[in-house]
Amino acid sequence: MKHTLTFHSIGFAKKLDKVIGFKSSPLSLSYSQASAVLVSDSQKEISQREIASHLHLEPATVVTLIDELEKLKLVKRLHTNGDRRKYKVVLTNKGKSAARQIKNRTWRINNYLKSQLSKKEFEMFNKSLEKLTNALDKWKGGENEIPGTKRHLAA
């Protein structure tokens, strides 16, 4: 049986996750944690809401994410203008080191994968991937529903 685009994509994502090794020592980070570190590294100071926006996550989810990164001593929260409800997230020295490691691993695997494709193949792949990503963003079928199908209930 031929695999579908969906299963090929999931398989590729799993292999990429394993090869890039964010979950392995010394980083031991989830994809979301690694992404939050990179987003924080791209800004001198960034709010939880801004991190949520960059990562396409709910702000409440980012609270937990930042809590985890704080426990790992990768980030710290700084209150702004004396308002205890608002704070900026900044990387610690350990967080800056983690960001460098994440960037290094990402660039190495990115360059390797790019070397496996011709320039034209790479451009087509990027355009196709962007198009499919945008299509999923627009999909209104529900998070776990397949578009174009209807459920039939037994009478």
CNS distance restraints for C-alpha pairs under 8 A (distance, minus, plus):
assign (resid   3 and name CA) (resid   7 and name CA) 6.03 0.50 0.50
assign (resid   3 and name CA) (resid   8 and name CA) 6.30 0.50 0.50
assign (resid   4 and name CA) (resid   8 and name CA) 6.18 0.50 0.50
assign (resid   5 and name CA) (resid   9 and name CA) 6.00 0.50 0.50
assign (resid   6 and name CA) (resid  10 and name CA) 6.22 0.50 0.50
assign (resid   7 and name CA) (resid  11 and name CA) 6.00 0.50 0.50
assign (resid   8 and name CA) (resid  12 and name CA) 6.06 0.50 0.50
assign (resid   9 and name CA) (resid  13 and name CA) 6.06 0.50 0.50
assign (resid  10 and name CA) (resid  14 and name CA) 6.17 0.50 0.50
assign (resid  11 and name CA) (resid  15 and name CA) 6.26 0.50 0.50
assign (resid  12 and name CA) (resid  16 and name CA) 6.04 0.50 0.50
assign (resid  13 and name CA) (resid  17 and name CA) 6.01 0.50 0.50
assign (resid  14 and name CA) (resid  18 and name CA) 6.24 0.50 0.50
assign (resid  15 and name CA) (resid  19 and name CA) 6.09 0.50 0.50
assign (resid  16 and name CA) (resid  20 and name CA) 5.93 0.50 0.50
assign (resid  17 and name CA) (resid  21 and name CA) 6.25 0.50 0.50
assign (resid  17 and name CA) (resid  22 and name CA) 7.42 0.50 0.50
assign (resid  19 and name CA) (resid 109 and name CA) 7.93 0.50 0.50
assign (resid  20 and name CA) (resid 105 and name CA) 6.16 0.50 0.50
assign (resid  20 and name CA) (resid 106 and name CA) 6.81 0.50 0.50
assign (resid  20 and name CA) (resid 109 and name CA) 6.87 0.50 0.50
assign (resid  22 and name CA) (resid  27 and name CA) 5.81 0.50 0.50
assign (resid  22 and name CA) (resid  28 and name CA) 5.78 0.50 0.50
assign (resid  22 and name CA) (resid  29 and name CA) 5.30 0.50 0.50
assign (resid  22 and name CA) (resid  30 and name CA) 6.52 0.50 0.50
assign (resid  22 and name CA) (resid  31 and name CA) 6.99 0.50 0.50
assign (resid  22 and name CA) (resid  34 and name CA) 7.13 0.50 0.50
assign (resid  22 and name CA) (resid 102 and name CA) 7.34 0.50 0.50
assign (resid  23 and name CA) (resid  27 and name CA) 6.45 0.50 0.50
assign (resid  23 and name CA) (resid  28 and name CA) 4.06 0.50 0.50
assign (resid  23 and name CA) (resid  29 and name CA) 4.80 0.50 0.50
assign (resid  23 and name CA) (resid  30 and name CA) 5.85 0.50 0.50
assign (resid  23 and name CA) (resid  31 and name CA) 7.99 0.50 0.50
assign (resid  24 and name CA) (resid  28 and name CA) 4.81 0.50 0.50
assign (resid  24 and name CA) (resid  29 and name CA) 7.52 0.50 0.50
assign (resid  27 and name CA) (resid  98 and name CA) 6.76 0.50 0.50
assign (resid  29 and name CA) (resid  33 and name CA) 5.71 0.50 0.50
assign (resid  29 and name CA) (resid  34 and name CA) 5.93 0.50 0.50
assign (resid  30 and name CA) (resid  34 and name CA) 6.16 0.50 0.50
assign (resid  31 and name CA) (resid  35 and name CA) 6.06 0.50 0.50
assign (resid  32 and name CA) (resid  36 and name CA) 6.09 0.50 0.50
assign (resid  32 and name CA) (resid  55 and name CA) 7.87 0.50 0.50
assign (resid  32 and name CA) (resid  65 and name CA) 7.70 0.50 0.50
assign (resid  33 and name CA) (resid  37 and name CA) 6.25 0.50 0.50
assign (resid  33 and name CA) (resid  65 and name CA) 6.55 0.50 0.50
assign (resid  33 and name CA) (resid  69 and name CA) 7.02 0.50 0.50
assign (resid  34 and name CA) (resid  38 and name CA) 6.34 0.50 0.50
assign (resid  34 and name CA) (resid  99 and name CA) 7.76 0.50 0.50
assign (resid  34 and name CA) (resid 102 and name CA) 7.02 0.50 0.50
assign (resid  35 and name CA) (resid  39 and name CA) 6.15 0.50 0.50
assign (resid  35 and name CA) (resid  55 and name CA) 7.30 0.50 0.50
assign (resid  36 and name CA) (resid  40 and name CA) 6.01 0.50 0.50
assign (resid  36 and name CA) (resid  51 and name CA) 6.71 0.50 0.50
assign (resid  36 and name CA) (resid  55 and name CA) 7.36 0.50 0.50
assign (resid  36 and name CA) (resid  65 and name CA) 7.98 0.50 0.50
assign (resid  37 and name CA) (resid  41 and name CA) 6.05 0.50 0.50
assign (resid  37 and name CA) (resid  74 and name CA) 7.74 0.50 0.50
assign (resid  37 and name CA) (resid  75 and name CA) 7.99 0.50 0.50
assign (resid  37 and name CA) (resid  91 and name CA) 7.47 0.50 0.50
assign (resid  37 and name CA) (resid  95 and name CA) 6.90 0.50 0.50
assign (resid  37 and name CA) (resid  98 and name CA) 7.64 0.50 0.50
assign (resid  37 and name CA) (resid  99 and name CA) 6.06 0.50 0.50
assign (resid  38 and name CA) (resid  42 and name CA) 6.27 0.50 0.50
assign (resid  38 and name CA) (resid  99 and name CA) 5.76 0.50 0.50
assign (resid  38 and name CA) (resid 102 and name CA) 7.70 0.50 0.50
assign (resid  38 and name CA) (resid 103 and name CA) 7.89 0.50 0.50
assign (resid  39 and name CA) (resid  43 and name CA) 6.91 0.50 0.50
assign (resid  39 and name CA) (resid  51 and name CA) 6.70 0.50 0.50
assign (resid  39 and name CA) (resid  54 and name CA) 7.25 0.50 0.50
assign (resid  40 and name CA) (resid  44 and name CA) 7.40 0.50 0.50
assign (resid  40 and name CA) (resid  45 and name CA) 7.14 0.50 0.50
assign (resid  40 and name CA) (resid  46 and name CA) 6.32 0.50 0.50
assign (resid  40 and name CA) (resid  51 and name CA) 7.40 0.50 0.50
assign (resid  40 and name CA) (resid  89 and name CA) 7.05 0.50 0.50
assign (resid  40 and name CA) (resid  90 and name CA) 6.46 0.50 0.50
assign (resid  40 and name CA) (resid  91 and name CA) 6.59 0.50 0.50
assign (resid  41 and name CA) (resid  90 and name CA) 7.88 0.50 0.50
assign (resid  41 and name CA) (resid  91 and name CA) 6.72 0.50 0.50
assign (resid  41 and name CA) (resid  96 and name CA) 6.90 0.50 0.50
assign (resid  41 and name CA) (resid  99 and name CA) 6.65 0.50 0.50
assign (resid  44 and name CA) (resid  90 and name CA) 6.87 0.50 0.50
assign (resid  45 and name CA) (resid  88 and name CA) 5.69 0.50 0.50
assign (resid  45 and name CA) (resid  89 and name CA) 5.87 0.50 0.50
assign (resid  45 and name CA) (resid  90 and name CA) 5.46 0.50 0.50
assign (resid  46 and name CA) (resid  50 and name CA) 6.28 0.50 0.50
assign (resid  46 and name CA) (resid  51 and name CA) 6.88 0.50 0.50
assign (resid  46 and name CA) (resid  88 and name CA) 5.22 0.50 0.50
assign (resid  46 and name CA) (resid  89 and name CA) 5.33 0.50 0.50
assign (resid  46 and name CA) (resid  90 and name CA) 6.91 0.50 0.50
assign (resid  47 and name CA) (resid  51 and name CA) 6.34 0.50 0.50
assign (resid  47 and name CA) (resid  87 and name CA) 6.36 0.50 0.50
assign (resid  47 and name CA) (resid  88 and name CA) 4.63 0.50 0.50
assign (resid  47 and name CA) (resid  89 and name CA) 5.82 0.50 0.50
assign (resid  48 and name CA) (resid  52 and name CA) 6.18 0.50 0.50
assign (resid  48 and name CA) (resid  59 and name CA) 6.64 0.50 0.50
assign (resid  48 and name CA) (resid  62 and name CA) 6.50 0.50 0.50
assign (resid  48 and name CA) (resid  63 and name CA) 7.05 0.50 0.50
assign (resid  48 and name CA) (resid  66 and name CA) 7.97 0.50 0.50
assign (resid  48 and name CA) (resid  87 and name CA) 7.73 0.50 0.50
assign (resid  48 and name CA) (resid  88 and name CA) 7.05 0.50 0.50
assign (resid  48 and name CA) (resid  89 and name CA) 6.92 0.50 0.50
assign (resid  49 and name CA) (resid  53 and name CA) 6.21 0.50 0.50
assign (resid  49 and name CA) (resid  59 and name CA) 5.64 0.50 0.50
assign (resid  49 and name CA) (resid  62 and name CA) 7.98 0.50 0.50
assign (resid  50 and name CA) (resid  54 and name CA) 6.22 0.50 0.50
assign (resid  51 and name CA) (resid  55 and name CA) 6.14 0.50 0.50
assign (resid  51 and name CA) (resid  62 and name CA) 7.31 0.50 0.50
assign (resid  52 and name CA) (resid  56 and name CA) 5.73 0.50 0.50
assign (resid  52 and name CA) (resid  57 and name CA) 4.79 0.50 0.50
assign (resid  52 and name CA) (resid  58 and name CA) 5.85 0.50 0.50
assign (resid  52 and name CA) (resid  59 and name CA) 5.29 0.50 0.50
assign (resid  52 and name CA) (resid  61 and name CA) 7.95 0.50 0.50
assign (resid  52 and name CA) (resid  62 and name CA) 5.99 0.50 0.50
assign (resid  53 and name CA) (resid  57 and name CA) 6.50 0.50 0.50
assign (resid  53 and name CA) (resid  58 and name CA) 7.89 0.50 0.50
assign (resid  57 and name CA) (resid  61 and name CA) 6.53 0.50 0.50
assign (resid  57 and name CA) (resid  62 and name CA) 6.89 0.50 0.50
assign (resid  58 and name CA) (resid  62 and name CA) 6.60 0.50 0.50
assign (resid  59 and name CA) (resid  63 and name CA) 6.50 0.50 0.50
assign (resid  60 and name CA) (resid  64 and name CA) 7.06 0.50 0.50
assign (resid  61 and name CA) (resid  65 and name CA) 6.42 0.50 0.50
assign (resid  62 and name CA) (resid  66 and name CA) 5.95 0.50 0.50
assign (resid  63 and name CA) (resid  67 and name CA) 6.14 0.50 0.50
assign (resid  64 and name CA) (resid  68 and name CA) 6.25 0.50 0.50
assign (resid  65 and name CA) (resid  69 and name CA) 6.34 0.50 0.50
assign (resid  66 and name CA) (resid  70 and name CA) 5.96 0.50 0.50
assign (resid  66 and name CA) (resid  75 and name CA) 7.42 0.50 0.50
assign (resid  67 and name CA) (resid  71 and name CA) 6.28 0.50 0.50
assign (resid  68 and name CA) (resid  72 and name CA) 6.37 0.50 0.50
assign (resid  69 and name CA) (resid  73 and name CA) 6.23 0.50 0.50
assign (resid  69 and name CA) (resid  74 and name CA) 5.35 0.50 0.50
assign (resid  69 and name CA) (resid  75 and name CA) 5.82 0.50 0.50
assign (resid  70 and name CA) (resid  74 and name CA) 5.80 0.50 0.50
assign (resid  70 and name CA) (resid  75 and name CA) 5.08 0.50 0.50
assign (resid  70 and name CA) (resid  76 and name CA) 5.81 0.50 0.50
assign (resid  73 and name CA) (resid  92 and name CA) 6.89 0.50 0.50
assign (resid  73 and name CA) (resid  94 and name CA) 6.78 0.50 0.50
assign (resid  73 and name CA) (resid  95 and name CA) 7.13 0.50 0.50
assign (resid  74 and name CA) (resid  91 and name CA) 5.86 0.50 0.50
assign (resid  74 and name CA) (resid  92 and name CA) 5.37 0.50 0.50
assign (resid  74 and name CA) (resid  93 and name CA) 7.45 0.50 0.50
assign (resid  74 and name CA) (resid  94 and name CA) 5.44 0.50 0.50
assign (resid  74 and name CA) (resid  95 and name CA) 3.86 0.50 0.50
assign (resid  74 and name CA) (resid  96 and name CA) 7.60 0.50 0.50
assign (resid  74 and name CA) (resid  98 and name CA) 7.65 0.50 0.50
assign (resid  75 and name CA) (resid  89 and name CA) 6.50 0.50 0.50
assign (resid  75 and name CA) (resid  90 and name CA) 5.48 0.50 0.50
assign (resid  75 and name CA) (resid  91 and name CA) 4.29 0.50 0.50
assign (resid  75 and name CA) (resid  92 and name CA) 5.17 0.50 0.50
assign (resid  75 and name CA) (resid  95 and name CA) 6.04 0.50 0.50
assign (resid  76 and name CA) (resid  89 and name CA) 5.83 0.50 0.50
assign (resid  76 and name CA) (resid  90 and name CA) 5.57 0.50 0.50
assign (resid  76 and name CA) (resid  91 and name CA) 6.38 0.50 0.50
assign (resid  76 and name CA) (resid  92 and name CA) 6.59 0.50 0.50
assign (resid  77 and name CA) (resid  87 and name CA) 5.99 0.50 0.50
assign (resid  77 and name CA) (resid  88 and name CA) 5.67 0.50 0.50
assign (resid  77 and name CA) (resid  89 and name CA) 4.77 0.50 0.50
assign (resid  77 and name CA) (resid  90 and name CA) 6.51 0.50 0.50
assign (resid  78 and name CA) (resid  87 and name CA) 5.14 0.50 0.50
assign (resid  78 and name CA) (resid  88 and name CA) 5.14 0.50 0.50
assign (resid  78 and name CA) (resid  89 and name CA) 6.36 0.50 0.50
assign (resid  78 and name CA) (resid  90 and name CA) 7.45 0.50 0.50
assign (resid  79 and name CA) (resid  83 and name CA) 6.39 0.50 0.50
assign (resid  79 and name CA) (resid  84 and name CA) 5.92 0.50 0.50
assign (resid  79 and name CA) (resid  85 and name CA) 7.68 0.50 0.50
assign (resid  79 and name CA) (resid  86 and name CA) 5.90 0.50 0.50
assign (resid  79 and name CA) (resid  87 and name CA) 4.07 0.50 0.50
assign (resid  79 and name CA) (resid  88 and name CA) 6.34 0.50 0.50
assign (resid  80 and name CA) (resid  84 and name CA) 7.53 0.50 0.50
assign (resid  80 and name CA) (resid  86 and name CA) 6.04 0.50 0.50
assign (resid  80 and name CA) (resid  87 and name CA) 5.27 0.50 0.50
assign (resid  80 and name CA) (resid  88 and name CA) 6.80 0.50 0.50
assign (resid  83 and name CA) (resid  87 and name CA) 7.76 0.50 0.50
assign (resid  91 and name CA) (resid  95 and name CA) 4.96 0.50 0.50
assign (resid  91 and name CA) (resid  96 and name CA) 5.92 0.50 0.50
assign (resid  92 and name CA) (resid  96 and name CA) 6.18 0.50 0.50
assign (resid  93 and name CA) (resid  97 and name CA) 6.26 0.50 0.50
assign (resid  94 and name CA) (resid  98 and name CA) 6.24 0.50 0.50
assign (resid  95 and name CA) (resid  99 and name CA) 6.12 0.50 0.50
assign (resid  96 and name CA) (resid 100 and name CA) 6.37 0.50 0.50
assign (resid  97 and name CA) (resid 101 and name CA) 6.39 0.50 0.50
assign (resid  98 and name CA) (resid 102 and name CA) 6.12 0.50 0.50
assign (resid  99 and name CA) (resid 103 and name CA) 6.11 0.50 0.50
assign (resid 100 and name CA) (resid 104 and name CA) 6.07 0.50 0.50
assign (resid 101 and name CA) (resid 105 and name CA) 6.18 0.50 0.50
assign (resid 102 and name CA) (resid 106 and name CA) 6.01 0.50 0.50
assign (resid 103 and name CA) (resid 107 and name CA) 6.00 0.50 0.50
assign (resid 104 and name CA) (resid 108 and name CA) 6.15 0.50 0.50
assign (resid 105 and name CA) (resid 109 and name CA) 6.31 0.50 0.50
assign (resid 106 and name CA) (resid 110 and name CA) 5.92 0.50 0.50
assign (resid 107 and name CA) (resid 111 and name CA) 5.92 0.50 0.50
assign (resid 108 and name CA) (resid 112 and name CA) 6.21 0.50 0.50
assign (resid 109 and name CA) (resid 113 and name CA) 6.09 0.50 0.50
assign (resid 110 and name CA) (resid 114 and name CA) 6.08 0.50 0.50
assign (resid 111 and name CA) (resid 115 and name CA) 6.13 0.50 0.50
assign (resid 112 and name CA) (resid 116 and name CA) 6.76 0.50 0.50
assign (resid 113 and name CA) (resid 117 and name CA) 7.18 0.50 0.50
assign (resid 114 and name CA) (resid 118 and name CA) 7.78 0.50 0.50
assign (resid 114 and name CA) (resid 122 and name CA) 6.69 0.50 0.50
assign (resid 117 and name CA) (resid 121 and name CA) 5.62 0.50 0.50
assign (resid 117 and name CA) (resid 122 and name CA) 5.71 0.50 0.50
assign (resid 118 and name CA) (resid 122 and name CA) 6.09 0.50 0.50
assign (resid 119 and name CA) (resid 123 and name CA) 6.22 0.50 0.50
assign (resid 120 and name CA) (resid 124 and name CA) 6.14 0.50 0.50
assign (resid 121 and name CA) (resid 125 and name CA) 5.94 0.50 0.50
assign (resid 122 and name CA) (resid 126 and name CA) 6.12 0.50 0.50
assign (resid 123 and name CA) (resid 127 and name CA) 6.20 0.50 0.50
assign (resid 124 and name CA) (resid 128 and name CA) 6.03 0.50 0.50
assign (resid 125 and name CA) (resid 129 and name CA) 5.96 0.50 0.50
assign (resid 126 and name CA) (resid 130 and name CA) 6.04 0.50 0.50
assign (resid 127 and name CA) (resid 131 and name CA) 6.09 0.50 0.50
assign (resid 128 and name CA) (resid 132 and name CA) 6.16 0.50 0.50
assign (resid 129 and name CA) (resid 133 and name CA) 6.02 0.50 0.50
assign (resid 130 and name CA) (resid 134 and name CA) 6.12 0.50 0.50
assign (resid 131 and name CA) (resid 135 and name CA) 6.19 0.50 0.50
assign (resid 132 and name CA) (resid 136 and name CA) 6.28 0.50 0.50
assign (resid 133 and name CA) (resid 137 and name CA) 6.34 0.50 0.50
assign (resid 134 and name CA) (resid 138 and name CA) 6.36 0.50 0.50
assign (resid 135 and name CA) (resid 139 and name CA) 6.15 0.50 0.50
assign (resid 139 and name CA) (resid 147 and name CA) 7.95 0.50 0.50
assign (resid 141 and name CA) (resid 145 and name CA) 5.67 0.50 0.50
assign (resid 141 and name CA) (resid 146 and name CA) 6.43 0.50 0.50
assign (resid 141 and name CA) (resid 147 and name CA) 5.28 0.50 0.50
assign (resid 142 and name CA) (resid 146 and name CA) 7.85 0.50 0.50
